[in-house]
Amino acid sequence: MRKIKYFWTKLNSTFWFIPSMLVLTAVVLAFLFIYLDYELDLEPEGLFKYIYSGSADSARSILSIIAGAMIGVAGTVFSITLVALTLASSQFGSRLLRNFMYDTMNQTVLGTFVATFVYCLLVLNSVRGAEDFEFIPVLSVFAAIVFGVLNIIMLIIFIHHIATSIQSDKVIADITENLMEDLESLLGGSDYQNQIEHNPDMSFIKKQYKSEYSPKTSKSGYLQLIDYNDLLEYATENEILIIVHKRAGQFVVKESKLFTVYCNDDIKDSKNLDSFVETGIMRTQHQDAEFAIHQIVEIATRALSPGINDPYTAITCIDNLSSILSKLLSLQFPYKHRYDKGGHLRLVINALDFEGMVDAAFNQIRQNAEATPAVLIRIIDALGEINKFVQNDEQSKAIKTHADMVVRAAERTFAEQNDKSDLQERYNNLKL
C-alpha cells in the first residue's frame, strides 16, 4: 500500500498527467455530446438562435475558430510557463523548478486549452452538410462555445497566478504550508508502528544471532522511499534483526551497505532487500521531512550571495523556518527501535531528530550570513521564538548550541560594537 501511494504521488506530480487526463476527458465528452445530438436532434430556438445559427457552415466556422484560438493560447501559456521557470531558476535555484512544474494550476490551464482543442477537432469531424445526409451537432457546438469562454477566464486566472507565484515570499510561504500539512505523516503515521522509547543493549541483542551480513545496494541514487512496515513484517517472519543505516533523502552509492542483517539461518537469497526501497536521481518530499527545509535554506543562501545580496528574503526564510521548527516541537519524532508483537527487536532505523532538523535549518544560513548582522540577529530572534516551545533538555540544548555559534560568528565578523551589543542582549534574553 505504501508503494502504491508513493507511485500515485509520483505520477500525480508529473507535468503531463493532469493534461493527459483532461484530454482524455475531452475525448469522452466529445463522443457523449455527439451521441446526444444524434439522439435528440435539437433545433436552435428562441434566444439560442442568436448564439448559434444552426447551419453546417456556421458550426464549422465556430469550431475552427475556437480550435485555432485554443492551440494558439496553449502555446502562449507554455511560453509564459517557460519564462516563469527561467526567472525561478535564476532567483531560487534549479531545484525549485519542480515546485512550478508540479503546480496544479499550471498543469490544469495547459490541459484545458489542449483538451478544448481536441474536443473541437472531434466535433468538427462529425459535422455533415451534404444534401443526402445533414448532421449539425447543435449541443456539441454550444458546449464548445462554453468551454472557450471558460478557458478565457482560466487564462486571466493563470496570468494572475504566475505573477504571484514567482514572488519570493509566495514561494517560501507555499513550501512552508505544504510541509506543515505533511509533518505529522512524515514524522509518524503508519510508517512507524510498534515503537518503544528506550535504548536496548544492542551488543547483547546482536550476540543472540549466529551471523550477520550486509547486502549491497544495486544502484546509486537518493533514497525516496523506505517501506518500514514491510521491512518489519519481513524481519518478523524470518526472526531476524535489520538495521537501516540511512533514511529517506540521503544518497546511497551502488554496492554500498544500506542494511545490516542479523540472523540465525542463511536467508541471504530469500528476498532482495532492495525491493523495500525506492531510489531516484533527486530528492522528493514523499518521506523526506528535511527536503522542504533544504529548499527554504537554498533560497536563503542564494539571497545572501554577493551577486544577489537580498537579506530581506533571507530573513523571510528564517521566519518561516522558525514557524516550522516550533511546529515540530509539538510532534512526536519517530523512535529508532521497532519491535514485533512478542517484544523482540526487529528493526532499527536511522530516525530523524529535532537536533538534525535545527542543523539543517540554520547551519548554512549562519555560515553564509556572517557578514550580514541583520540576518544573524534575526536567527537569534528565531531561536528565541522556537525556545518558547521546547519540551525537554535535549531540545533546549540544540537551541543553545546554535545560539552560541551565532554569537561566536558575530564576535568574529561584526565591525560595529552596537551590533554586537544588540545581538548579545537578545542572546541573554533567550534564558537558555
C-alpha positions as CSV (number, residue, x, y, z in Angstrom):
1,M,0.0,0.0,0.0
2,R,2.8,2.4,0.9
3,K,4.4,1.8,-2.6
4,I,1.1,2.3,-4.3
5,K,0.7,5.6,-2.6
6,Y,4.3,6.5,-3.5
7,F,3.9,5.8,-7.2
8,W,0.5,7.6,-7.3
9,T,2.1,10.7,-5.7
10,K,5.0,10.5,-8.2
11,L,2.6,10.1,-11.1
12,N,0.4,12.9,-9.9
13,S,3.4,15.3,-9.6
14,T,4.4,14.9,-13.2
15,F,3.8,17.7,-15.7
16,W,1.9,15.6,-18.2
17,F,-0.5,13.6,-16.0
18,I,-3.3,16.1,-15.4
19,P,-3.2,17.5,-19.0
20,S,-3.4,13.9,-20.3
21,M,-6.4,13.2,-18.1
22,L,-8.1,16.4,-19.3
23,V,-7.5,15.5,-22.9
24,L,-9.0,12.0,-22.3
25,T,-12.0,13.7,-20.6
26,A,-12.4,15.9,-23.7
27,V,-12.5,12.9,-26.0
28,V,-15.2,11.3,-23.8
29,L,-17.2,14.5,-23.7
30,A,-16.9,14.9,-27.5
31,F,-18.4,11.5,-28.2
32,L,-21.0,11.9,-25.5
33,F,-22.3,15.3,-26.8
34,I,-22.2,14.0,-30.4
35,Y,-24.3,11.0,-29.3
36,L,-26.8,13.3,-27.5
37,D,-27.1,15.5,-30.6
38,Y,-27.7,12.4,-32.8
39,E,-30.4,11.1,-30.4
40,L,-32.1,14.3,-29.5
41,D,-31.9,16.1,-32.9
42,L,-32.1,19.6,-31.4
43,E,-33.0,22.7,-33.3
44,P,-32.0,26.2,-32.2
45,E,-35.0,28.1,-30.8
46,G,-35.6,31.4,-29.1
47,L,-32.6,33.2,-27.8
48,F,-30.4,30.2,-28.7
49,K,-30.8,31.2,-32.4
50,Y,-28.8,34.4,-31.8
51,I,-26.0,32.4,-30.3
52,Y,-25.8,29.8,-32.9
53,S,-27.4,30.0,-36.4
54,G,-27.7,26.2,-36.9
55,S,-26.1,25.8,-40.3
56,A,-23.3,23.4,-41.1
57,D,-21.0,26.2,-42.3
58,S,-21.6,28.1,-39.1
59,A,-20.8,25.1,-37.0
60,R,-17.5,24.5,-38.9
61,S,-16.6,28.2,-38.6
62,I,-17.2,28.3,-34.8
63,L,-15.4,25.1,-34.1
64,S,-12.4,26.1,-36.3
65,I,-12.1,29.5,-34.7
66,I,-12.2,28.0,-31.2
67,A,-9.8,25.2,-32.0
68,G,-7.3,27.6,-33.6
69,A,-7.6,30.1,-30.7
70,M,-7.1,27.4,-28.1
71,I,-4.0,25.8,-29.6
72,G,-2.5,29.3,-30.1
73,V,-3.2,30.3,-26.5
74,A,-1.9,27.0,-25.3
75,G,1.4,27.9,-26.9
76,T,1.3,31.3,-25.2
77,V,0.6,29.6,-21.8
78,F,3.5,27.2,-22.4
79,S,5.8,30.2,-23.2
80,I,4.7,32.1,-20.1
81,T,5.4,29.0,-18.0
82,L,8.9,28.7,-19.5
83,V,9.6,32.4,-18.7
84,A,8.4,31.8,-15.1
85,L,10.7,28.8,-14.9
86,T,13.6,30.7,-16.2
87,L,13.1,33.5,-13.6
88,A,12.6,31.0,-10.8
89,S,15.8,29.1,-11.8
90,S,17.9,32.3,-11.7
91,Q,16.4,33.6,-8.5
92,F,15.6,30.5,-6.4
93,G,17.8,27.7,-7.9
94,S,17.1,24.9,-10.4
95,R,15.8,22.5,-7.7
96,L,12.9,24.9,-7.0
97,L,11.7,24.4,-10.6
98,R,9.9,21.2,-9.6
99,N,7.6,23.3,-7.5
100,F,6.5,25.3,-10.5
101,M,6.3,22.3,-12.9
102,Y,4.2,20.4,-10.5
103,D,1.9,23.3,-9.8
104,T,-1.6,22.0,-10.3
105,M,-2.8,25.4,-11.7
106,N,-0.2,25.4,-14.4
107,Q,-0.9,21.8,-15.4
108,T,-4.7,22.4,-15.4
109,V,-4.6,25.5,-17.5
110,L,-2.4,24.0,-20.1
111,G,-4.5,20.8,-20.1
112,T,-7.8,22.7,-20.5
113,F,-6.6,24.5,-23.6
114,V,-5.3,21.4,-25.3
115,A,-8.4,19.5,-24.3
116,T,-10.7,22.1,-25.8
117,F,-8.6,22.0,-29.0
118,V,-9.0,18.2,-29.2
119,Y,-12.7,18.4,-28.4
120,C,-13.3,20.9,-31.2
121,L,-11.4,18.7,-33.7
122,L,-13.5,15.7,-32.9
123,V,-16.8,17.6,-33.1
124,L,-15.7,19.4,-36.3
125,N,-15.1,16.0,-37.9
126,S,-18.7,15.0,-37.2
127,V,-20.4,17.9,-38.9
128,R,-22.1,17.0,-42.2
129,G,-23.7,19.4,-44.6
130,A,-24.3,17.3,-47.7
131,E,-27.8,17.2,-49.3
132,D,-28.3,13.4,-48.8
133,F,-27.2,13.5,-45.1
134,E,-27.0,16.5,-42.8
135,F,-25.8,16.3,-39.2
136,I,-25.3,19.5,-37.2
137,P,-24.2,18.8,-33.6
138,V,-26.0,21.8,-32.0
139,L,-25.4,20.8,-28.4
140,S,-21.8,19.9,-29.1
141,V,-21.1,23.3,-30.7
142,F,-22.8,25.2,-27.9
143,A,-20.6,23.2,-25.4
144,A,-17.5,24.2,-27.4
145,I,-18.5,27.9,-27.0
146,V,-19.0,27.4,-23.3
147,F,-15.6,25.7,-23.0
148,G,-14.0,28.5,-25.0
149,V,-15.4,31.2,-22.6
150,L,-14.3,29.2,-19.6
151,N,-10.8,28.9,-21.0
152,I,-10.5,32.7,-21.4
153,I,-11.4,33.1,-17.7
154,M,-8.8,30.4,-16.9
155,L,-6.2,32.4,-18.8
156,I,-6.9,35.5,-16.7
157,I,-6.6,33.5,-13.5
158,F,-3.4,31.8,-14.8
159,I,-1.7,35.1,-15.6
160,H,-2.5,36.4,-12.1
161,H,-1.3,33.1,-10.6
162,I,2.0,33.2,-12.4
163,A,2.6,36.8,-11.4
164,T,2.0,35.9,-7.8
165,S,3.8,32.5,-7.7
166,I,7.2,33.8,-8.8
167,Q,7.4,36.2,-5.8
168,S,9.9,35.0,-3.2
169,D,7.5,35.5,-0.3
170,K,4.8,33.4,-2.0
171,V,7.3,30.6,-2.9
172,I,8.6,30.4,0.7
173,A,5.1,30.5,2.1
174,D,3.9,27.7,-0.2
175,I,6.9,25.5,0.8
176,T,6.2,26.1,4.4
177,E,2.5,25.5,4.1
178,N,3.0,22.2,2.3
179,L,5.5,21.0,4.9
180,M,3.2,22.0,7.8
181,E,0.4,19.9,6.2
182,D,2.7,16.9,5.8
183,L,4.7,17.0,9.0
184,E,2.6,14.5,11.0
185,S,2.6,11.9,8.3
186,L,6.3,12.5,7.5
187,L,7.4,12.1,11.1
188,G,4.9,9.4,12.3
189,G,1.8,7.9,10.9
190,S,1.6,4.4,9.6
191,D,5.3,4.2,8.8
192,Y,6.4,3.9,12.4
193,Q,4.3,1.3,14.1
194,N,5.4,-0.8,17.2
195,Q,7.8,1.8,18.6
196,I,9.2,1.7,22.1
197,E,11.0,4.6,23.7
198,H,14.1,3.1,25.3
199,N,17.7,2.3,24.4
200,P,18.2,-1.5,24.3
201,D,21.5,-3.2,24.8
202,M,22.4,-3.6,21.2
203,S,25.6,-5.6,21.9
204,F,23.6,-8.1,23.9
205,I,20.9,-8.4,21.2
206,K,23.4,-8.9,18.4
207,K,25.0,-11.7,20.3
208,Q,21.7,-13.6,20.1
209,Y,22.2,-14.2,16.4
210,K,24.7,-16.6,14.8
211,S,25.7,-14.5,11.8
212,E,25.4,-11.1,10.1
213,Y,25.6,-9.9,6.6
214,S,25.2,-6.6,4.7
215,P,23.5,-6.9,1.3
216,K,24.9,-4.4,-1.2
217,T,22.7,-1.9,-3.0
218,S,22.0,-2.4,-6.7
219,K,22.2,1.2,-7.8
220,S,23.1,4.7,-6.7
221,G,20.7,7.5,-6.0
222,Y,18.8,9.4,-3.4
223,L,16.5,7.3,-1.2
224,Q,12.9,8.4,-1.9
225,L,11.1,5.7,0.0
226,I,11.9,3.1,2.6
227,D,8.9,0.8,3.4
228,Y,9.5,0.3,7.1
229,N,6.2,-1.6,7.6
230,D,7.1,-4.2,5.1
231,L,10.6,-4.4,6.4
232,L,9.3,-5.0,9.9
233,E,7.0,-7.7,8.6
234,Y,9.8,-9.4,6.7
235,A,12.1,-9.3,9.7
236,T,9.3,-10.7,12.0
237,E,8.6,-13.6,9.6
238,N,12.2,-14.6,9.3
239,E,13.0,-13.9,13.0
240,I,15.9,-11.6,12.2
241,L,17.1,-8.1,13.1
242,I,17.6,-5.4,10.4
243,I,19.5,-2.2,10.9
244,V,18.8,0.5,8.4
245,H,21.9,2.8,8.1
246,K,20.3,5.7,6.1
247,R,17.0,7.4,5.8
248,A,14.9,8.9,3.0
249,G,16.6,11.9,1.4
250,Q,20.2,10.6,1.8
251,F,22.3,9.4,-1.0
252,V,23.4,5.8,-1.4
253,V,26.2,4.6,-3.6
254,K,25.9,1.4,-5.7
255,E,27.4,-1.6,-3.9
256,S,27.4,0.2,-0.6
257,K,25.8,-1.2,2.6
258,L,22.4,0.2,3.3
259,F,21.2,-2.6,5.6
260,T,22.9,-4.9,8.2
261,V,21.0,-8.1,8.9
262,Y,21.5,-10.3,12.0
263,C,20.1,-13.9,11.6
264,N,20.4,-17.5,12.8
265,D,19.7,-19.1,9.4
266,D,21.1,-18.4,5.9
267,I,18.4,-16.2,4.3
268,K,20.6,-14.1,2.1
269,D,18.8,-15.2,-1.1
270,S,15.3,-15.4,0.3
271,K,14.4,-11.9,-0.7
272,N,16.3,-8.8,-2.1
273,L,16.1,-6.0,0.5
274,D,16.4,-3.5,-2.3
275,S,12.7,-4.3,-3.0
276,F,11.8,-2.4,0.2
277,V,13.4,0.9,-1.0
278,E,12.9,3.3,-4.0
279,T,15.8,5.4,-5.2
280,G,15.9,8.2,-7.8
281,I,18.1,10.9,-9.2
282,M,16.7,13.6,-7.0
283,R,15.2,14.0,-3.5
284,T,11.4,14.2,-3.0
285,Q,9.2,15.3,-0.2
286,H,7.3,12.0,-0.1
287,Q,9.1,10.6,3.0
288,D,11.8,13.3,3.5
289,A,11.0,15.8,6.2
290,E,14.2,17.7,5.6
291,F,13.5,18.2,1.9
292,A,11.3,21.3,2.2
293,I,13.7,22.8,4.8
294,H,16.6,22.5,2.4
295,Q,14.5,24.2,-0.2
296,I,13.9,27.2,2.0
297,V,17.6,27.2,3.1
298,E,18.6,27.2,-0.6
299,I,16.5,30.3,-1.2
300,A,18.1,32.0,1.8
301,T,21.7,31.1,0.9
302,R,21.2,32.3,-2.7
303,A,19.7,35.6,-1.4
304,L,22.8,36.1,0.8
305,S,25.2,35.5,-2.1
306,P,27.2,38.6,-3.3
307,G,25.5,38.5,-6.7
308,I,22.0,38.8,-5.2
309,N,22.6,40.4,-1.8
310,D,19.0,40.2,-0.6
311,P,18.9,39.9,3.2
312,Y,15.2,40.6,3.3
313,T,14.4,37.3,1.5
314,A,16.8,35.5,3.9
315,I,15.0,37.0,6.9
316,T,11.7,35.8,5.4
317,C,13.2,32.3,5.2
318,I,14.3,32.4,8.8
319,D,10.9,33.5,9.9
320,N,9.3,30.6,8.1
321,L,11.9,28.1,9.4
322,S,11.1,29.3,13.0
323,S,7.4,28.5,12.4
324,I,8.3,25.0,11.1
325,L,10.6,24.2,13.9
326,S,8.1,25.4,16.5
327,K,5.5,23.1,15.0
328,L,8.0,20.2,15.1
329,L,8.3,20.6,18.9
330,S,4.6,19.7,19.3
331,L,5.0,16.4,17.3
332,Q,6.5,13.1,18.3
333,F,9.6,12.2,16.3
334,P,9.9,8.5,15.3
335,Y,12.0,6.3,17.6
336,K,14.8,4.2,16.3
337,H,13.6,0.8,17.6
338,R,10.7,-1.2,16.3
339,Y,9.5,-4.5,17.8
340,D,7.3,-7.4,16.8
341,K,4.2,-8.4,18.8
342,G,6.3,-10.6,21.0
343,G,8.5,-7.7,22.1
344,H,11.6,-8.8,20.1
345,L,13.6,-6.0,18.5
346,R,13.3,-6.5,14.7
347,L,14.1,-3.1,13.1
348,V,16.5,-0.3,13.9
349,I,16.1,2.8,11.7
350,N,18.1,5.9,11.1
351,A,15.5,8.2,12.7
352,L,15.3,11.9,12.2
353,D,15.5,14.0,15.3
354,F,15.0,17.7,16.3
355,E,18.7,18.4,16.5
356,G,19.2,17.3,12.9
357,M,16.3,19.5,11.8
358,V,17.7,22.5,13.5
359,D,21.1,21.8,11.9
360,A,19.5,21.6,8.5
361,A,17.6,24.8,9.0
362,F,20.3,27.2,10.4
363,N,23.8,25.9,9.7
364,Q,24.2,27.0,6.1
365,I,22.3,30.3,6.6
366,R,24.6,31.2,9.5
367,Q,27.7,30.3,7.6
368,N,26.6,32.5,4.6
369,A,25.4,35.4,6.8
370,E,28.5,36.0,8.9
371,A,29.0,39.4,7.1
372,T,25.3,40.3,7.5
373,P,24.5,41.4,11.0
374,A,20.7,41.8,10.4
375,V,20.4,38.1,9.4
376,L,22.4,36.8,12.3
377,I,20.4,38.9,14.7
378,R,17.2,37.5,13.1
379,I,18.5,34.0,13.7
380,I,18.8,34.8,17.4
381,D,15.3,36.1,17.4
382,A,14.0,33.0,15.7
383,L,15.8,30.7,18.1
384,G,14.2,32.7,20.9
385,E,10.7,32.0,19.4
386,I,11.5,28.3,19.0
387,N,12.8,28.1,22.6
388,K,9.4,29.0,23.9
389,F,8.0,25.6,22.7
390,V,10.8,23.3,23.8
391,Q,9.7,20.3,25.9
392,N,12.9,18.7,27.1
393,D,16.6,19.4,27.8
394,E,17.8,17.9,24.6
395,Q,15.7,20.3,22.5
396,S,16.9,23.2,24.7
397,K,20.5,22.1,24.2
398,A,20.1,22.1,20.4
399,I,18.8,25.7,20.5
400,K,21.6,26.8,22.8
401,T,24.2,25.2,20.5
402,H,23.1,27.2,17.6
403,A,22.7,30.4,19.6
404,D,26.3,30.0,20.8
405,M,27.5,29.5,17.2
406,V,25.7,32.7,16.1
407,V,27.3,34.7,19.0
408,R,30.8,33.4,18.0
409,A,30.2,34.3,14.4
410,A,29.2,37.8,15.4
411,E,32.3,38.2,17.5
412,R,34.5,37.3,14.5
413,T,32.8,39.4,11.9
414,F,30.8,42.3,13.4
415,A,32.7,45.5,12.9
416,E,30.1,47.7,14.8
417,Q,30.1,47.4,18.6
418,N,26.4,48.4,18.8
419,D,25.5,45.4,16.6
420,K,27.5,43.1,18.9
421,S,25.7,44.5,21.9
422,D,22.3,44.2,20.3
423,L,22.9,40.5,19.5
424,Q,24.4,39.8,22.9
425,E,21.3,41.4,24.6
426,R,19.0,39.2,22.5
427,Y,21.1,36.2,23.3
428,N,20.8,36.9,27.0
429,N,17.1,37.2,26.8
430,L,16.8,33.6,25.5
431,K,17.3,32.4,29.1
432,L,19.0,29.2,27.9
